[in-house]
Structure formats: C-alpha cells, structure tokens
C-alpha cells in the first residue's frame, strides 16, 4: 500500500507590533504624529491575529488552509453523506462490524490518525474500496466515481473529528 505524507503545518508568524499596549489601543485621530505609524501598524494587529487564528484552526493536515472550521465540517459531512454513509452510517460498518469508525476500533485497527484514515480512503484496505484518483490495483478501488485528493483530506479530517467526539449527529441527520 502506498503512503502519502500530508503537508506539515506552517509555523505561525510572529507579531510585528512592537509598541506598548497603550500605543496599540490609541485611535488614529487621538495619536500624536510620532505614534501615527505605530498606531496604524497596531490597529491591524487584531485583524491579523483573527485571520491567523482562523487559518491555523483550519490548517490541519486534512483541511485546506483558509477554510473556516464550521464550513470544513459541513463540507466533510456532505462528502461523508455522498460517499461513505451507505456502509458507515453514524460511524458504523455494515460489512465488517469490527471495523467501525469509532475511536476504539480505529485505534485497535491501527488507523487512528488523519493520515492513516486518508490512506485507507484513498487506496482502500480489505473490504473497503479506495476512492483516490490514482488508486491501484483496480480490484481494490471503487468502480464508482473517484474523489479528488482535497475531498479525501477533508473526509479524513471529518472522520477523525467525529470519532474523537463519539460520532455526534451531523446536520441533516434524521432520527
């Protein structure tokens, strides 16, 4: 089985605001001319921090950078409903009961990381067909539509998150 390494998280940039907290809080209208440059630089700091925080939260190996976390979850849920729910409804497994998507079964079967979930989703294993565009051998891969790499990364992140949280209901689930 091929192993694909997921991209590592980029290091967080350092803050460029070097003035005191008071200078960062002053408004541009109230700031003396000597502090105007520092005030402009510091005024952007909260926006920069918020955007970096969102990017860091969304930049897990399975989710494309810049994707807001709630959107990534809903996209992962939509992909799961489209490609996986037939066999894995609520994290179960109708074909192989010992290979559910619960954290306990994932750990027992050596598939506890997003990268391992990604590899099985891409290449398949046992009764689980591979869904990757470059999946081989043909008999191990789905005969249905293949999924792009970004979708498989999003699915792996979604499955890992759901497993860690005990497979809570996802939006659109019917009782």
N, C-alpha and C positions, 0 to 999 in steps of 0.2 A: 504494500500500500504506500502511495506517495505521501509525503508530509509537506505541507505548505506552512511556512512561518508567517504569522501575522505581523504587521508593522508595529514597531515599538512606539510607545507614547513619546512625543517630543517633549523636551524639557520645558518647564514653564518659564516664560521670560521674566526678567527682574523688573521691578518698578523703576521708572525713570524720574519720579517725583522726589527731589532731594530737599525740598523746603519743609519747614515745620508744619505741624497740623494746622496752626493758625493761618499760615500763608495759604494752605490748600483750601481753607474754608472761606477766605475773603472773596467778595464779589469783584468783578472786573471794574464796576463803577466806583467802588469804595477803595480799591487798591491804589497805593501811590504808584507813580510811574516806574519806580525801581522794582516794584513787585509785580508789575503787569505781566511780564513774560512768565514768571513763576506761577502766577495765578492761572494764566491760560493753560499752562502745562498741567497743573494740578487739577483744574476743572475737568480735564479729560480723564483723569485717573479713575474716578468711579465707573465711567462708561467702559473704559479699557478693562478694568477689573471684572466687571459683569460679563463682558464678552469673553474674556479669558476663562472665567469660571464655567460658562456655558460650553465653550469649546472643550475644556478639559473633561467635563462631565460626559460629553458626547463622544470623546475621542478614545473610547475603549476600543480594543482591537477589533470588535465586531461591528462597530457603528462608524460610518464615515464621519470625519471631522466636520464640525459645523452643524451637525444635525441636532436640533433640540431634543432632549431626552424624552419628553412626552410624545413627540412626533415619531421618534425612533421606536418607542414601544408600540404605538399604534400601527406603524408600518410593519414591525415584526409580527404583530398579532394578525394583520391582514395576510401576510405571506404564510404564516402558520396555518390559518384557515384555508388558504388556497392549496397548499402543497402537502401539509402534514396531518391535518385533523382527521382524515379518513382512517388512519391507523393509530394516531396518538391523541385522540380526544381527551381533554383535561390532563394531558401528560401521561396517559396510559399507553398500552401497546396491545392491540387486539390480536396480533400474530404471535407475539412472544412475551408472555406475561412477566418474565424475569428481566426484561429489558425495557422497563418503562423509563420515562423522563423525570422520575423523581430523583432528588439528590442522592438518596440512599442507593438506588440502582445504578445511577450514573457513576458514583464513586466505586461501587462494587465491580462494575464492568470496565473500570479504568478510563472513563470518559467524563471526567469532572471539570475540565477546563473548556473555555470557549474554543480554543484551538483544536482540541480533540473532537468536540461537537462539530466544528466546521469540517474537519477531515472526514468524519463519517458521513455527514450530509453531502459533501462533495463527491467522495469516492464510494460510499456505501460500505456495508460490512454485514456478513451473514445474510439474513432475510431483508435487511434494509438496503434499498437500491440507492445508488449515488445519483445526485441531481446536478453535478457540476458540468459545465460546458465541455471540459476536457476529460471527463470521466472515462476510464478504461479499466478492465476489459468490458466489452459491450454487454456481456451477460450479467455483470454486476450493476449496471447502470439502468436507470429508469428508461422505459420505452416511450414515456410521455415527454412533455416539454422540459427542457433543461433550464436551470436558473443561473442568472449572471452571478459572478463572484461576490459583488456587493450585497445582493439579496441573501446569499448563503451566510455571509458575515453577519448580516442583520438577524437572520434566523438563529444563528448560533448564540448571539448576544441575548435574544429574546428567550430562547430555551433555557439558557443558564440563569437568567434573571427569574424566570418563572419557577425553575427548580429550586433556587435558593429561597423563594418565598412560598413554597408549598403549593404551587400551581393555583394561585388565586384566579377567580373568574376574570375573564378578559371582556372588554367592551363588546357587546353584541352576543355574548353567550346567552342561551335560552335555558330556563330552568326546567 
